[in-house]
Amino acid sequence: MVGVPMSFSATPGSIRRHAPLPGQHTDEVLAELDARRL
């Protein structure tokens, strides 16, 4: 299914970017999780 999952009358939704590739943000997420441990 492609599209915006919800509909709002005053603020119509749009898709501005493609979804991230698998693993594209892994390093950033793991670094943020590790920083929260401290």
ABEGO torsion letter per residue (X at the ends): XBEBABBBAABBBBBABBBBBBGAAAAAAAAAAAAAAX
